[in-house]
Amino acid sequence: MTRVKICGLTTADTLDMALDHGAAFVGAVFFARSPRNITPEDARPLFERARGRAGIVAVTVDADDDLLSRIGAHLRPDFVQLHGRETLARAAEVRRLTGAAIIKVLPVSTPDDLTDAAGWGDHADHLMFDARPPEGSALPGGVGASFDWAMMQGRTFRQDWFLAGGLDPENARDAAAISGAPLLDVSSGVESSPGVKDPARIAAFLKAVA
């Protein structure tokens, strides 16, 4: 079974659907430009229902200390996902400010992009390989773009890793099989419109890789 993270959840019904169908991780996005943005204060009561049932992930993009401290105090996440240009030193600061483990996202469009993974070996608890967004995109992810999953075949890393980018219920099984990814991350692929999660598509995605 491939473990799955359902990302960008903002409502109780979609979060419950993810939990009830076996999501291993559930994600809250803290990035103002995202249609999935939520505040740490609003995320706290929503994601508390996931405590002990799935890993709670706070998704950030070059977040400042104030936001990270609020995330740590209110959400108390198990993981902080770094989706920006964070350095190794900044990752250590994020860990200190939030008390959470680190998921580092690396954008991919060619095999050369995978070389950056080695430098994160001792600094991230998980890696995530996400499709590099189209030029000019206002978002670093969650835009439905994908990359050639075959690039990941046979690759091993010091930590379990996520495949992300352009995944949906229709291609999830093939994506896992072709890439060999132990973990999948989905956001826009289980939405009916940007930022609006579809409970039926969440269930279908999780069933596809169960």
C-alpha positions in Angstrom: 0.0 0.0 0.0 1.3 3.5 -0.9 0.8 6.1 1.8 -0.9 9.3 0.8 -1.0 12.9 1.9 -4.1 14.9 1.1 -3.0 18.5 1.1 -4.8 21.8 1.3 -7.7 20.7 3.4 -9.9 23.5 4.8 -13.2 21.9 5.8 -14.3 19.2 8.3 -16.1 17.0 5.8 -13.1 16.7 3.5 -10.7 16.2 6.4 -12.9 13.4 7.8 -13.2 11.8 4.3 -9.4 11.8 4.1 -9.0 10.3 7.6 -11.8 7.7 7.2 -10.3 6.4 3.9 -6.8 6.0 5.3 -4.8 9.1 4.5 -1.4 8.8 6.3 -0.9 12.6 6.2 -3.2 15.6 6.1 -2.0 19.1 5.1 -2.9 22.7 5.9 -1.5 25.4 3.6 -0.2 28.6 5.1 0.5 30.8 2.1 -1.6 33.9 1.4 -1.6 33.5 -2.4 -2.9 30.0 -2.3 -6.7 29.3 -2.7 -6.2 26.8 0.0 -4.8 29.3 2.5 -5.9 29.0 6.1 -4.8 30.7 9.3 -3.1 28.8 12.2 -5.9 29.9 14.4 -8.6 28.4 12.1 -6.5 25.3 11.4 -6.2 24.4 15.1 -9.8 23.2 15.8 -10.1 21.6 12.3 -6.9 19.6 12.4 -7.2 18.5 16.0 -9.6 15.9 14.8 -6.6 14.3 13.0 -4.3 14.2 16.0 -3.1 10.6 16.4 -4.8 9.4 13.3 -2.6 10.9 10.6 0.5 13.1 10.4 -0.4 16.8 10.5 1.6 18.8 8.0 1.9 22.6 7.8 2.7 23.7 4.3 4.8 26.9 4.1 6.6 28.9 1.5 9.5 31.0 2.9 7.5 31.7 6.0 8.7 34.3 8.5 9.4 33.7 12.1 6.0 35.1 13.2 4.0 32.8 11.1 6.1 29.8 12.0 5.7 30.6 15.7 1.9 30.9 15.3 1.8 27.6 13.4 3.8 25.9 16.2 1.7 27.3 19.0 -1.7 26.8 17.4 -1.5 23.8 15.1 1.3 21.9 16.7 2.1 20.1 13.5 4.0 16.8 13.2 5.7 18.1 10.0 6.4 21.5 8.4 6.7 21.3 4.6 9.1 23.7 3.1 7.9 24.7 -0.4 10.1 27.7 -1.0 13.8 28.5 -1.3 14.6 27.6 2.3 18.3 26.8 3.0 19.6 24.1 5.3 20.2 26.6 8.0 16.6 27.9 7.6 15.3 24.4 7.9 17.0 24.0 11.3 15.4 27.3 12.4 12.0 26.1 11.3 12.5 22.9 13.3 13.4 24.9 16.3 10.5 27.4 16.0 7.8 24.8 15.5 9.1 21.6 17.1 8.1 19.7 14.0 9.9 17.4 11.6 10.8 18.7 8.1 9.5 17.8 4.6 11.6 19.6 2.0 10.1 20.1 -1.5 12.4 20.0 -4.5 11.0 21.1 -7.9 11.7 18.8 -10.8 11.6 19.1 -14.5 14.8 17.3 -15.6 17.0 14.5 -14.0 19.5 17.2 -13.1 17.1 18.6 -10.6 17.4 15.5 -8.5 21.0 16.2 -7.6 19.8 18.7 -4.9 18.4 15.8 -2.9 21.8 14.7 -1.6 22.4 17.9 0.3 19.2 17.4 2.3 20.1 13.9 3.5 20.8 14.9 7.1 18.4 17.9 7.2 15.0 16.7 6.2 12.9 13.9 7.5 11.1 13.4 4.2 11.7 14.8 0.7 9.0 15.7 -1.8 9.6 15.8 -5.5 7.1 18.1 -7.1 6.7 19.3 -10.7 8.4 22.6 -11.3 5.5 25.0 -11.9 5.0 26.8 -15.2 7.1 29.9 -15.7 5.2 32.9 -14.3 3.1 30.8 -11.9 2.2 32.6 -8.7 2.2 29.3 -6.8 5.1 26.9 -6.2 2.8 23.9 -6.3 -0.8 22.8 -6.4 -1.2 23.9 -10.1 -1.7 20.4 -11.6 1.6 20.3 -13.4 3.5 16.9 -13.5 6.9 15.6 -14.6 8.1 12.3 -16.0 7.7 9.8 -13.2 10.1 7.4 -14.9 12.9 9.7 -13.8 12.4 8.4 -10.2 12.7 4.7 -11.1 15.4 2.9 -9.1 16.4 6.0 -7.1 16.9 5.6 -3.4 17.2 8.3 -0.8 18.1 8.3 2.9 14.5 9.1 3.8 11.0 8.1 2.5 10.0 10.5 -0.3 6.8 11.9 -1.7 5.9 12.1 -5.4 3.7 15.2 -6.1 2.5 17.2 -9.1 -0.4 16.5 -11.4 -1.7 13.4 -9.5 -5.4 12.5 -9.4 -7.6 9.5 -8.8 -7.2 8.4 -12.5 -3.4 8.3 -12.6 -2.4 7.7 -8.9 -1.9 3.9 -9.3 0.2 4.3 -12.4 2.2 7.1 -10.8 3.1 5.0 -7.8 4.0 2.0 -10.0 6.1 3.9 -12.5 8.0 6.0 -10.0 8.3 3.6 -7.1 7.3 6.3 -4.7 6.5 5.1 -1.2 4.4 8.3 -0.6 2.1 10.3 -2.8 0.9 13.9 -2.3 -2.2 15.3 -3.9 -4.0 18.6 -3.7 -5.6 20.1 -6.9 -6.2 16.6 -8.3 -8.9 16.0 -5.7 -10.7 19.3 -6.1 -13.8 20.4 -8.0 -12.4 23.9 -8.4 -9.3 25.7 -7.1 -9.2 25.3 -3.3 -12.5 23.3 -3.1 -11.8 19.7 -2.2 -14.2 17.1 -3.5 -14.9 14.3 -0.9 -15.7 11.7 -3.6 -12.4 12.4 -5.4 -10.5 12.2 -2.1 -12.1 8.8 -1.4 -11.4 7.6 -5.0 -7.7 8.7 -4.8 -7.1 6.8 -1.6 -8.9 3.7 -2.9 -6.8 3.7 -6.1 -3.6 3.1 -4.2 -4.9 1.1 -1.2 
